[in-house]
C-alpha cells in the first residue's frame, strides 16, 4: 500500500512539472521571447528559419539599428588601379638567362638485359583472342541516334 502511494505521488509531481513547463513555454513564446533570444545568438539563421513560421509578427529589437553605427562596415570594396612600373616594361628582366642554371635533362640509354631474352619468362598460353561477334544491339540504329523513346 505504501509503494502504491509513493508511485501516485511521484506521478502527480511529474505531471505537475510537465504541465508547469508547458504553461511557461506557451506564455513565453506568446510574447515573442524565443524570437528575440534566438536572433541574438550565434545560431541566428537556423533559429529564424524555425521560429518564423510559429510567430506571426517578428519581435522588435530592443535597440533600433542605426545606419551610422554600421556605415563604416558597409564600405564598398574596390581595388586600387594598377600602375605600370618601369621594371615591368624592361625586356631584360624577362629574357635574362645568365642567372638561371639550366641543366639538360637526359635519361640513361636503355639496355637489353639477359632476362629479357629468355622465352621462359614470358608464357603465352592463350595468345589467340576469341573472334569478335556482331550482336543485335550493335547494329540497332535507334540506340545510336537517341531515338529509342
C-alpha positions as CSV (number, residue, x, y, z in Angstrom):
1,X,0.0,0.0,0.0
2,X,2.9,2.3,0.9
3,X,4.5,1.7,-2.6
4,X,1.3,2.5,-4.3
5,X,1.0,5.8,-2.5
6,X,4.6,6.7,-3.3
7,X,4.1,5.9,-7.0
8,X,1.0,8.0,-7.1
9,X,2.8,10.9,-5.5
10,X,5.7,10.6,-8.0
11,X,3.3,10.6,-11.0
12,X,1.4,13.6,-9.7
13,X,4.7,15.5,-9.1
14,X,6.0,14.6,-12.6
15,X,2.7,15.7,-14.1
16,X,2.7,19.0,-12.3
17,X,6.3,19.7,-13.5
18,X,5.4,18.8,-17.1
19,X,2.2,21.0,-17.0
20,X,4.1,23.9,-15.5
21,X,6.8,23.6,-18.1
22,X,4.2,23.6,-20.9
23,X,2.4,26.7,-19.5
24,X,5.6,28.6,-19.1
25,X,6.7,27.7,-22.6
26,X,3.3,28.8,-24.0
27,X,3.3,32.2,-22.2
28,X,6.9,32.9,-23.1
29,X,6.5,32.0,-26.8
30,X,3.4,34.1,-26.9
31,X,5.4,37.2,-26.1
32,X,8.0,36.5,-28.9
33,X,10.7,35.9,-26.3
34,X,12.2,33.0,-28.2
35,X,12.4,35.0,-31.4
36,X,14.3,37.8,-29.5
37,X,16.5,35.4,-27.7
38,X,17.5,33.3,-30.8
39,X,18.1,36.3,-33.1
40,X,20.9,37.5,-30.8
41,X,22.6,34.1,-30.7
42,X,25.2,32.5,-33.0
43,X,22.5,30.2,-34.4
44,X,20.6,33.2,-35.8
45,X,19.8,31.9,-39.3
46,X,18.8,28.4,-38.2
47,X,16.7,29.8,-35.3
48,X,14.9,32.3,-37.5
49,X,14.0,29.6,-40.0
50,X,12.5,27.5,-37.2
51,X,10.7,30.4,-35.4
52,X,9.4,32.5,-38.3
53,X,6.5,30.1,-39.0
54,X,5.4,30.0,-35.4
55,X,5.4,33.7,-34.7
56,X,3.2,35.9,-36.9
57,X,4.8,39.3,-36.1
58,X,8.6,39.5,-35.6
59,X,9.7,40.8,-32.2
60,X,11.0,44.3,-32.4
61,X,14.7,44.7,-31.3
62,X,15.3,46.4,-28.0
63,X,17.6,48.9,-29.7
64,X,16.9,50.3,-33.1
65,X,19.6,49.7,-35.7
66,X,21.2,53.0,-36.7
67,X,22.8,53.4,-40.0
68,X,25.7,55.5,-38.8
69,X,26.8,52.7,-36.5
70,X,27.2,50.3,-39.3
71,X,28.2,52.8,-42.0
72,X,31.9,52.1,-41.6
73,X,31.3,48.4,-42.1
74,X,29.3,48.8,-45.3
75,X,32.0,50.5,-47.4
76,X,32.1,49.1,-51.0
77,X,35.2,47.1,-51.6
78,X,37.3,48.3,-54.6
79,X,40.9,47.6,-55.6
80,X,43.1,50.5,-56.5
81,X,44.0,50.9,-60.1
82,X,47.1,49.0,-61.3
83,X,50.0,51.2,-62.3
84,X,52.6,50.3,-64.9
85,X,56.0,50.5,-63.4
86,X,59.3,50.8,-65.3
87,X,60.6,47.4,-64.3
88,X,57.5,45.9,-66.0
89,X,58.5,47.2,-69.4
90,X,62.2,46.3,-69.2
91,X,62.6,43.3,-71.5
92,X,65.9,42.3,-69.9
93,X,64.0,41.3,-66.7
94,X,62.2,38.6,-68.6
95,X,64.8,37.3,-71.1
96,X,67.9,37.1,-68.9
97,X,69.1,33.5,-68.8
98,X,72.6,34.1,-67.4
99,X,71.3,34.0,-63.8
100,X,69.5,30.7,-64.4
101,X,71.2,27.4,-64.1
102,X,69.7,25.2,-66.7
103,X,70.7,21.5,-66.8
104,X,69.9,19.5,-69.8
105,X,67.8,16.5,-68.7
106,X,68.7,13.2,-70.2
107,X,67.6,9.7,-69.4
108,X,70.1,6.8,-69.4
109,X,70.2,4.7,-72.5
110,X,68.0,1.6,-72.4
111,X,69.9,-1.7,-72.2
112,X,68.9,-5.1,-73.3
113,X,69.4,-7.5,-70.3
114,X,69.7,-11.2,-70.3
115,X,66.4,-12.0,-68.6
116,X,64.6,-10.1,-71.4
117,X,65.8,-12.6,-74.0
118,X,64.7,-15.8,-72.1
119,X,61.4,-17.0,-73.5
120,X,60.6,-19.0,-70.4
121,X,60.0,-15.7,-68.5
122,X,57.1,-15.0,-70.9
123,X,54.3,-17.6,-71.1
124,X,51.8,-17.1,-73.9
125,X,49.3,-19.9,-73.3
126,X,46.2,-18.3,-74.8
127,X,47.9,-15.9,-77.2
128,X,45.0,-16.0,-79.7
129,X,42.0,-13.8,-79.0
130,X,38.5,-15.0,-79.5
131,X,36.9,-13.9,-82.7
132,X,34.6,-10.8,-82.4
133,X,30.9,-11.4,-82.6
134,X,28.4,-8.9,-84.0
135,X,25.4,-8.6,-81.7
136,X,22.0,-7.2,-82.5
137,X,22.2,-4.1,-80.3
138,X,25.4,-3.1,-82.1
139,X,23.6,-2.5,-85.3
140,X,20.4,-1.1,-83.8
141,X,20.1,2.4,-85.3
142,X,17.8,3.8,-82.7
143,X,20.3,3.1,-79.9
144,X,23.0,5.2,-81.5
145,X,20.8,8.2,-82.6
146,X,18.9,8.6,-79.3
147,X,15.6,7.9,-81.0
148,X,14.7,4.9,-78.9
149,X,11.9,6.7,-77.0
